[in-house]
């Protein structure tokens, strides 16, 4: 039931993409997101490929291409990103895969309950909530879209 670095990197990159969109940049390259958020480029390409396939992002090819967020940040739940990238439904299954005690396992309910609680909480949080939280952290609530210091709003 663990969250992986994939989700963390995805949220950081989506946060950055959203802020740059808010600043007027309609599409952003993997290279820029990777550099700005210090995420390995190859890994971010794989993450964004999964998010593109899931309908979260649009990929525009070519010299002036980049990625575009297809959903409003206020409509993109963190639980959706976690479900796409971390496949957490399989996280509470037995380590060895097949379990001969599945029917009578007294411990499985603990992991199911913890998983359900985690996903319920993550479904209450959107990308916009992360943006809003970042904004509150910077300059006592100054609008990050108006900030000229780009490093202020980076993770």
TORRO-63930 format. One record per residue: residue in one letter; x, y, z of N, C-alpha, C in turn. Coordinates in Angstrom, 1 decimal, m for minus. Layout:
BEGIN
+----+--------+--------+--------+--------+--------+--------+--------+--------+--------+
| aa |     nu |     nv |     nw |    cau |    cav |    caw |     cu |     cv |     cw |
+----+--------+--------+--------+--------+--------+--------+--------+--------+--------+
|  A |      X |      Y |      Z |      X |      Y |      Z |      X |      Y |      Z |
...
+----+--------+--------+--------+--------+--------+--------+--------+--------+--------+
***
This chain:
BEGIN
+----+--------+--------+--------+--------+--------+--------+--------+--------+--------+
| aa |     nu |     nv |     nw |    cau |    cav |    caw |     cu |     cv |     cw |
+----+--------+--------+--------+--------+--------+--------+--------+--------+--------+
|  X |    0.8 |   m1.2 |    0.0 |    0.0 |    0.0 |    0.0 |    0.9 |    1.3 |    0.0 |
|  X |    2.0 |    1.2 |   m0.5 |    2.9 |    2.3 |   m0.5 |    2.8 |    3.2 |   m1.7 |
|  X |    3.0 |    4.4 |   m1.6 |    3.0 |    5.4 |   m2.7 |    4.4 |    5.4 |   m3.2 |
|  X |    4.6 |    5.4 |   m4.5 |    5.9 |    5.4 |   m5.1 |    6.4 |    6.8 |   m5.4 |
|  X |    7.7 |    6.9 |   m5.8 |    8.2 |    8.1 |   m6.3 |    7.6 |    8.6 |   m7.5 |
|  X |    7.0 |    7.6 |   m8.3 |    6.3 |    8.0 |   m9.5 |    5.2 |    9.0 |   m9.2 |
|  X |    4.4 |    8.8 |   m8.2 |    3.3 |    9.7 |   m7.9 |    3.8 |   11.0 |   m7.4 |
|  X |    4.9 |   11.0 |   m6.6 |    5.5 |   12.2 |   m6.1 |    6.0 |   13.1 |   m7.3 |
|  X |    6.8 |   12.4 |   m8.2 |    7.3 |   13.1 |   m9.4 |    6.1 |   13.7 |  m10.2 |
|  X |    5.1 |   12.9 |  m10.4 |    4.0 |   13.3 |  m11.2 |    3.3 |   14.5 |  m10.7 |
|  X |    3.1 |   14.5 |   m9.4 |    2.4 |   15.6 |   m8.7 |    3.3 |   16.9 |   m8.8 |
|  X |    4.6 |   16.8 |   m8.7 |    5.5 |   17.9 |   m8.8 |    5.5 |   18.4 |  m10.2 |
|  X |    5.5 |   17.5 |  m11.2 |    5.5 |   18.0 |  m12.6 |    4.2 |   18.6 |  m13.0 |
|  X |    3.1 |   18.0 |  m12.5 |    1.7 |   18.5 |  m12.8 |    1.5 |   19.9 |  m12.2 |
|  X |    2.1 |   20.0 |  m11.0 |    2.0 |   21.3 |  m10.3 |    2.8 |   22.4 |  m11.1 |
|  X |    4.0 |   22.0 |  m11.5 |    4.8 |   23.0 |  m12.3 |    4.0 |   23.3 |  m13.7 |
|  X |    3.5 |   22.3 |  m14.3 |    2.8 |   22.5 |  m15.6 |    1.6 |   23.4 |  m15.4 |
|  X |    0.9 |   23.2 |  m14.3 |   m0.3 |   24.1 |  m14.0 |    0.1 |   25.5 |  m13.8 |
|  X |    1.2 |   25.7 |  m13.0 |    1.7 |   27.1 |  m12.7 |    2.1 |   27.8 |  m14.0 |
|  X |    2.9 |   27.0 |  m14.8 |    3.3 |   27.6 |  m16.1 |    2.1 |   27.9 |  m17.0 |
|  X |    1.1 |   27.1 |  m17.0 |   m0.1 |   27.3 |  m17.8 |   m0.8 |   28.6 |  m17.3 |
|  X |   m0.8 |   28.7 |  m16.0 |   m1.5 |   29.9 |  m15.3 |   m0.7 |   31.2 |  m15.7 |
|  X |    0.6 |   31.0 |  m15.9 |    1.4 |   32.2 |  m16.3 |    1.4 |   32.4 |  m17.8 |
|  X |    0.6 |   31.6 |  m18.6 |    0.4 |   31.9 |  m20.0 |    1.1 |   30.9 |  m20.9 |
|  X |    1.8 |   30.0 |  m20.4 |    2.5 |   29.0 |  m21.2 |    1.6 |   27.9 |  m21.5 |
|  X |    1.1 |   27.7 |  m22.7 |    0.1 |   26.7 |  m23.0 |    0.6 |   25.3 |  m23.0 |
|  X |    1.8 |   25.1 |  m23.5 |    2.4 |   23.7 |  m23.5 |    3.8 |   23.8 |  m23.0 |
|  X |    4.2 |   22.7 |  m22.3 |    5.5 |   22.7 |  m21.7 |    6.2 |   21.4 |  m22.0 |
|  X |    7.5 |   21.5 |  m22.3 |    8.3 |   20.3 |  m22.7 |    8.7 |   19.5 |  m21.5 |
|  X |    8.9 |   18.2 |  m21.7 |    9.4 |   17.3 |  m20.7 |   10.8 |   17.9 |  m20.2 |
|  X |   11.6 |   18.3 |  m21.1 |   12.9 |   18.8 |  m20.8 |   12.8 |   20.0 |  m19.8 |
|  X |   11.9 |   20.9 |  m20.0 |   11.8 |   22.0 |  m19.1 |   11.2 |   21.5 |  m17.7 |
|  X |   10.2 |   20.7 |  m17.7 |    9.7 |   20.2 |  m16.4 |   10.7 |   19.4 |  m15.7 |
|  X |   11.4 |   18.6 |  m16.4 |   12.5 |   17.7 |  m15.8 |   13.5 |   18.6 |  m15.2 |
|  X |   14.0 |   19.5 |  m15.9 |   15.1 |   20.4 |  m15.4 |   14.6 |   21.2 |  m14.2 |
|  X |   13.4 |   21.8 |  m14.3 |   12.9 |   22.7 |  m13.2 |   12.6 |   22.0 |  m12.0 |
|  X |   12.1 |   20.8 |  m12.1 |   11.7 |   20.0 |  m10.9 |   12.8 |   19.0 |  m10.5 |
|  X |   13.9 |   18.9 |  m11.2 |   15.0 |   18.0 |  m10.9 |   14.5 |   16.5 |  m10.9 |
|  X |   13.8 |   16.2 |  m11.9 |   13.2 |   14.8 |  m12.1 |   14.0 |   14.2 |  m13.3 |
|  X |   14.5 |   13.0 |  m13.2 |   15.1 |   12.4 |  m14.3 |   14.2 |   12.4 |  m15.5 |
|  X |   14.8 |   12.9 |  m16.6 |   13.9 |   13.1 |  m17.8 |   13.3 |   11.8 |  m18.4 |
|  X |   14.1 |   10.7 |  m18.5 |   13.5 |    9.4 |  m19.0 |   12.4 |    8.9 |  m18.1 |
|  X |   12.5 |    9.1 |  m16.8 |   11.5 |    8.7 |  m15.9 |   10.2 |    9.5 |  m16.0 |
|  X |   10.4 |   10.8 |  m16.2 |    9.3 |   11.7 |  m16.4 |    8.6 |   11.4 |  m17.7 |
|  X |    9.3 |   11.1 |  m18.7 |    8.7 |   10.7 |  m20.0 |    7.8 |    9.5 |  m19.8 |
|  X |    8.2 |    8.5 |  m19.0 |    7.4 |    7.3 |  m18.8 |    6.2 |    7.7 |  m18.0 |
|  X |    6.3 |    8.5 |  m17.0 |    5.2 |    8.9 |  m16.2 |    4.2 |    9.7 |  m17.0 |
|  X |    4.7 |   10.6 |  m17.8 |    3.7 |   11.4 |  m18.6 |    3.1 |   10.6 |  m19.7 |
|  X |    3.8 |    9.6 |  m20.2 |    3.2 |    8.7 |  m21.2 |    2.0 |    7.9 |  m20.6 |
|  X |    2.2 |    7.5 |  m19.3 |    1.0 |    6.8 |  m18.6 |   m0.1 |    7.8 |  m18.4 |
|  X |    0.2 |    9.0 |  m18.0 |   m0.8 |   10.0 |  m17.8 |   m1.5 |   10.4 |  m19.1 |
|  X |   m0.8 |   10.4 |  m20.2 |   m1.3 |   10.7 |  m21.5 |   m2.3 |    9.6 |  m21.9 |
|  X |   m1.9 |    8.4 |  m21.7 |   m2.7 |    7.2 |  m22.1 |   m4.0 |    7.2 |  m21.3 |
|  X |   m3.9 |    7.7 |  m20.1 |   m5.1 |    7.7 |  m19.2 |   m6.0 |    9.0 |  m19.4 |
|  X |   m5.6 |    9.8 |  m20.4 |   m6.4 |   11.0 |  m20.7 |   m6.3 |   12.2 |  m19.8 |
|  X |   m5.2 |   12.2 |  m19.0 |   m4.9 |   13.4 |  m18.1 |   m4.1 |   14.4 |  m18.9 |
|  X |   m3.3 |   14.0 |  m19.8 |   m2.4 |   15.0 |  m20.5 |   m2.6 |   14.8 |  m22.0 |
|  X |   m2.3 |   15.8 |  m22.8 |   m2.2 |   15.8 |  m24.2 |   m0.8 |   16.0 |  m24.6 |
|  X |   m0.3 |   15.2 |  m25.5 |    1.1 |   15.4 |  m26.0 |    1.1 |   16.0 |  m27.3 |
|  X |    1.8 |   17.1 |  m27.5 |    1.9 |   17.7 |  m28.8 |    3.3 |   17.5 |  m29.3 |
|  X |    3.5 |   16.9 |  m30.4 |    4.8 |   16.5 |  m30.9 |    5.4 |   17.7 |  m31.7 |
|  X |    6.7 |   17.6 |  m32.0 |    7.3 |   18.6 |  m32.8 |    8.2 |   19.5 |  m32.0 |
|  X |    8.9 |   20.4 |  m32.8 |    9.9 |   21.3 |  m32.2 |    9.3 |   22.2 |  m31.1 |
|  X |    8.1 |   22.6 |  m31.3 |    7.4 |   23.5 |  m30.4 |    6.4 |   22.8 |  m29.6 |
|  X |    6.5 |   21.5 |  m29.5 |    5.6 |   20.6 |  m28.8 |    5.7 |   20.7 |  m27.3 |
|  X |    5.0 |   19.9 |  m26.7 |    5.0 |   19.8 |  m25.2 |    3.8 |   19.1 |  m24.7 |
|  X |    3.5 |   19.3 |  m23.4 |    2.4 |   18.7 |  m22.8 |    1.4 |   19.7 |  m22.3 |
|  X |    0.1 |   19.3 |  m22.4 |   m1.0 |   20.2 |  m22.0 |   m1.9 |   19.4 |  m21.0 |
|  X |   m2.3 |   20.0 |  m19.9 |   m3.2 |   19.3 |  m19.0 |   m4.6 |   19.4 |  m19.5 |
|  X |   m5.2 |   18.2 |  m19.7 |   m6.6 |   18.1 |  m20.3 |   m7.7 |   18.4 |  m19.2 |
|  X |   m7.4 |   18.3 |  m18.0 |   m8.4 |   18.5 |  m17.0 |   m8.0 |   19.8 |  m16.2 |
|  X |   m9.0 |   20.5 |  m15.7 |   m8.7 |   21.6 |  m14.8 |   m8.1 |   21.1 |  m13.6 |
|  X |   m7.2 |   21.8 |  m13.0 |   m6.6 |   21.4 |  m11.7 |   m7.6 |   21.1 |  m10.6 |
|  X |   m8.7 |   21.8 |  m10.7 |   m9.8 |   21.7 |   m9.6 |  m10.5 |   20.4 |   m9.9 |
|  X |  m10.4 |   19.7 |  m11.0 |  m11.1 |   18.5 |  m11.3 |  m10.2 |   17.3 |  m11.3 |
|  X |   m8.9 |   17.5 |  m11.0 |   m8.0 |   16.3 |  m11.0 |   m7.7 |   15.9 |   m9.6 |
|  X |   m8.3 |   14.8 |   m9.2 |   m8.1 |   14.3 |   m7.8 |   m6.7 |   13.6 |   m7.7 |
|  X |   m6.1 |   13.7 |   m6.6 |   m4.8 |   13.1 |   m6.4 |   m5.0 |   11.6 |   m6.4 |
|  X |   m6.1 |   11.1 |   m5.9 |   m6.4 |    9.6 |   m6.0 |   m6.3 |    9.1 |   m7.4 |
|  X |   m6.8 |    9.9 |   m8.3 |   m6.8 |    9.5 |   m9.7 |   m5.3 |    9.3 |  m10.2 |
|  X |   m4.4 |   10.2 |   m9.9 |   m3.0 |   10.0 |  m10.3 |   m2.4 |    8.8 |   m9.6 |
|  X |   m2.7 |    8.6 |   m8.3 |   m2.1 |    7.5 |   m7.6 |   m2.6 |    6.2 |   m8.2 |
|  X |   m3.9 |    6.1 |   m8.5 |   m4.5 |    4.9 |   m9.2 |   m3.9 |    4.6 |  m10.5 |
|  X |   m3.6 |    5.6 |  m11.3 |   m3.0 |    5.4 |  m12.6 |   m1.5 |    4.9 |  m12.5 |
|  X |   m0.8 |    5.6 |  m11.6 |    0.7 |    5.3 |  m11.6 |    1.1 |    4.2 |  m10.6 |
|  X |    0.5 |    4.1 |   m9.5 |    0.9 |    3.2 |   m8.5 |    0.2 |    1.9 |   m8.4 |
|  X |   m0.9 |    1.8 |   m9.1 |   m1.8 |    0.6 |   m9.0 |   m1.9 |    0.1 |   m7.6 |
|  X |   m2.4 |    1.0 |   m6.7 |   m2.4 |    0.6 |   m5.3 |   m3.4 |   m0.5 |   m4.9 |
|  X |   m4.3 |   m0.8 |   m5.7 |   m5.3 |   m1.9 |   m5.4 |   m4.5 |   m3.2 |   m5.1 |
|  X |   m3.4 |   m3.4 |   m5.7 |   m2.6 |   m4.7 |   m5.6 |   m1.7 |   m4.6 |   m4.4 |
|  X |   m1.6 |   m3.4 |   m3.8 |   m0.6 |   m3.2 |   m2.8 |   m0.8 |   m3.9 |   m1.5 |
|  X |   m2.0 |   m4.3 |   m1.2 |   m2.2 |   m4.9 |    0.1 |   m2.3 |   m6.4 |    0.0 |
|  X |   m2.1 |   m7.0 |   m1.2 |   m2.1 |   m8.4 |   m1.4 |   m0.8 |   m9.0 |   m0.8 |
|  X |   m0.8 |  m10.3 |   m0.5 |    0.4 |  m11.0 |    0.1 |    1.6 |  m10.7 |   m0.8 |
|  X |    2.7 |  m10.7 |   m0.1 |    4.0 |  m10.4 |   m0.8 |    4.3 |  m11.4 |   m1.8 |
|  X |    4.0 |  m12.7 |   m1.6 |    4.3 |  m13.7 |   m2.6 |    3.3 |  m13.8 |   m3.7 |
|  X |    2.3 |  m13.0 |   m3.7 |    1.3 |  m13.1 |   m4.8 |    0.1 |  m13.9 |   m4.4 |
|  X |    0.2 |  m15.2 |   m4.7 |   m0.8 |  m16.2 |   m4.3 |   m0.8 |  m16.4 |   m2.8 |
|  X |   m1.9 |  m16.5 |   m2.2 |   m1.9 |  m16.7 |   m0.8 |   m2.9 |  m17.8 |   m0.5 |
|  X |   m2.3 |  m18.8 |    0.2 |   m3.2 |  m20.0 |    0.5 |   m4.1 |  m19.7 |    1.7 |
|  X |   m3.9 |  m18.6 |    2.4 |   m4.7 |  m18.3 |    3.5 |   m5.7 |  m17.2 |    3.2 |
|  X |   m5.8 |  m16.8 |    2.0 |   m6.7 |  m15.6 |    1.6 |   m8.1 |  m15.7 |    2.2 |
|  X |   m8.7 |  m16.8 |    2.2 |  m10.0 |  m17.0 |    2.7 |  m10.1 |  m16.8 |    4.3 |
|  X |   m9.1 |  m17.2 |    5.0 |   m9.1 |  m17.1 |    6.4 |   m8.0 |  m16.2 |    7.0 |
|  X |   m7.5 |  m15.3 |    6.2 |   m6.4 |  m14.4 |    6.7 |   m7.0 |  m13.3 |    7.6 |
|  X |   m6.5 |  m13.3 |    8.8 |   m7.1 |  m12.3 |    9.7 |   m6.4 |  m10.9 |    9.6 |
|  X |   m5.4 |  m10.8 |    8.8 |   m4.7 |   m9.5 |    8.7 |   m5.1 |   m8.7 |    7.5 |
|  X |   m5.6 |   m9.4 |    6.5 |   m5.9 |   m8.7 |    5.2 |   m6.8 |   m7.5 |    5.4 |
|  X |   m7.8 |   m7.6 |    6.4 |   m8.7 |   m6.4 |    6.6 |   m8.0 |   m5.2 |    7.0 |
|  X |   m6.9 |   m5.3 |    7.7 |   m6.1 |   m4.1 |    8.2 |   m5.6 |   m3.4 |    7.0 |
|  X |   m5.0 |   m4.1 |    6.0 |   m4.5 |   m3.4 |    4.8 |   m5.6 |   m2.9 |    3.9 |
|  X |   m6.7 |   m3.6 |    3.8 |   m7.8 |   m3.1 |    3.0 |   m8.4 |   m1.8 |    3.7 |
|  X |   m8.5 |   m1.8 |    5.0 |   m9.0 |   m0.6 |    5.7 |   m8.1 |    0.6 |    5.5 |
|  X |   m6.8 |    0.3 |    5.7 |   m5.8 |    1.4 |    5.5 |   m5.8 |    1.9 |    4.1 |
|  X |   m5.8 |    1.0 |    3.1 |   m5.9 |    1.4 |    1.7 |   m7.1 |    2.3 |    1.4 |
|  X |   m8.3 |    1.8 |    1.9 |   m9.5 |    2.5 |    1.6 |   m9.5 |    3.9 |    2.3 |
|  X |   m8.9 |    4.0 |    3.5 |   m8.8 |    5.3 |    4.2 |   m7.9 |    6.2 |    3.4 |
|  X |   m6.8 |    5.7 |    3.0 |   m5.8 |    6.5 |    2.2 |   m6.5 |    7.0 |    0.9 |
|  X |   m7.1 |    6.2 |    0.2 |   m7.7 |    6.6 |   m1.1 |   m8.9 |    7.6 |   m0.9 |
|  X |   m9.6 |    7.4 |    0.2 |  m10.7 |    8.3 |    0.5 |  m10.1 |    9.7 |    0.8 |
|  X |   m9.0 |    9.8 |    1.5 |   m8.4 |   11.1 |    1.8 |   m7.8 |   11.7 |    0.5 |
|  X |   m7.2 |   10.9 |   m0.3 |   m6.6 |   11.4 |   m1.5 |   m7.6 |   11.8 |   m2.5 |
|  X |   m8.8 |   11.3 |   m2.4 |   m9.9 |   11.7 |   m3.3 |  m10.5 |   13.0 |   m2.9 |
|  X |  m10.2 |   13.5 |   m1.8 |  m10.6 |   14.8 |   m1.3 |   m9.7 |   15.9 |   m1.7 |
|  X |   m8.5 |   15.6 |   m2.2 |   m7.5 |   16.6 |   m2.6 |   m7.4 |   16.6 |   m4.1 |
|  X |   m7.3 |   17.8 |   m4.6 |   m7.1 |   18.0 |   m6.1 |   m5.8 |   18.7 |   m6.3 |
|  X |   m5.4 |   18.7 |   m7.6 |   m4.2 |   19.4 |   m8.0 |   m4.4 |   20.9 |   m7.6 |
|  X |   m5.6 |   21.5 |   m7.7 |   m5.8 |   22.9 |   m7.4 |   m5.5 |   23.1 |   m5.9 |
|  X |   m5.8 |   22.1 |   m5.0 |   m5.5 |   22.3 |   m3.6 |   m4.0 |   22.4 |   m3.4 |
|  X |   m3.2 |   21.6 |   m4.2 |   m1.7 |   21.7 |   m4.1 |   m1.3 |   23.0 |   m4.5 |
|  X |   m1.8 |   23.5 |   m5.6 |   m1.5 |   24.9 |   m6.1 |   m1.8 |   25.9 |   m5.1 |
|  X |   m3.0 |   25.8 |   m4.5 |   m3.4 |   26.8 |   m3.5 |   m2.5 |   26.7 |   m2.3 |
|  X |   m2.1 |   25.5 |   m1.9 |   m1.2 |   25.4 |   m0.7 |    0.1 |   26.0 |   m1.0 |
|  X |    0.6 |   25.7 |   m2.2 |    1.9 |   26.3 |   m2.6 |    1.9 |   27.8 |   m2.6 |
|  X |    0.7 |   28.4 |   m3.1 |    0.6 |   29.8 |   m3.1 |    0.6 |   30.4 |   m1.7 |
|  X |    0.0 |   29.7 |   m0.8 |   m0.1 |   30.2 |    0.6 |    1.3 |   30.2 |    1.2 |
|  X |    2.1 |   29.2 |    0.8 |    3.5 |   29.1 |    1.3 |    4.4 |   30.2 |    0.8 |
|  X |    4.1 |   30.8 |   m0.3 |    5.0 |   31.7 |   m0.9 |    4.6 |   33.2 |   m0.6 |
|  X |    5.5 |   33.9 |   m0.1 |    5.2 |   35.3 |    0.1 |    4.0 |   35.6 |    0.9 |
|  X |    3.6 |   34.8 |    1.8 |    2.4 |   35.0 |    2.6 |    1.1 |   35.1 |    1.8 |
|  X |    1.1 |   34.3 |    0.8 |   m0.2 |   34.2 |    0.0 |   m0.2 |   35.0 |   m1.3 |
|  X |    1.0 |   35.6 |   m1.7 |    1.0 |   36.3 |   m2.9 |    0.7 |   35.4 |   m4.1 |
|  X |    0.0 |   35.9 |   m5.1 |   m0.4 |   35.1 |   m6.2 |    0.8 |   34.6 |   m7.0 |
|  X |    1.1 |   33.3 |   m7.0 |    2.3 |   32.8 |   m7.7 |    2.3 |   33.1 |   m9.2 |
|  X |    1.1 |   33.3 |   m9.8 |    1.1 |   33.6 |  m11.2 |    1.6 |   35.0 |  m11.5 |
|  X |    1.6 |   35.8 |  m10.5 |    2.2 |   37.2 |  m10.7 |    3.6 |   37.3 |  m10.2 |
|  X |    4.1 |   36.3 |   m9.6 |    5.5 |   36.3 |   m9.0 |    6.5 |   36.3 |  m10.2 |
|  X |    7.5 |   37.1 |  m10.2 |    8.5 |   37.1 |  m11.2 |    9.6 |   36.2 |  m10.8 |
|  X |    9.7 |   35.8 |   m9.5 |   10.8 |   34.9 |   m9.1 |   10.3 |   33.4 |   m9.2 |
|  X |   10.6 |   32.8 |  m10.3 |   10.2 |   31.5 |  m10.7 |   10.5 |   30.5 |   m9.6 |
|  X |   11.7 |   30.6 |   m9.0 |   12.2 |   29.7 |   m8.0 |   11.3 |   29.7 |   m6.7 |
|  X |   10.6 |   30.7 |   m6.5 |    9.7 |   30.8 |   m5.3 |    8.6 |   29.7 |   m5.3 |
|  X |    8.1 |   29.3 |   m6.4 |    7.0 |   28.4 |   m6.5 |    7.4 |   27.0 |   m6.9 |
|  X |    8.6 |   26.7 |   m7.0 |    9.1 |   25.4 |   m7.4 |    9.2 |   24.5 |   m6.1 |
|  X |    8.9 |   23.2 |   m6.3 |    9.0 |   22.3 |   m5.2 |   10.5 |   22.1 |   m4.9 |
+----+--------+--------+--------+--------+--------+--------+--------+--------+--------+
***
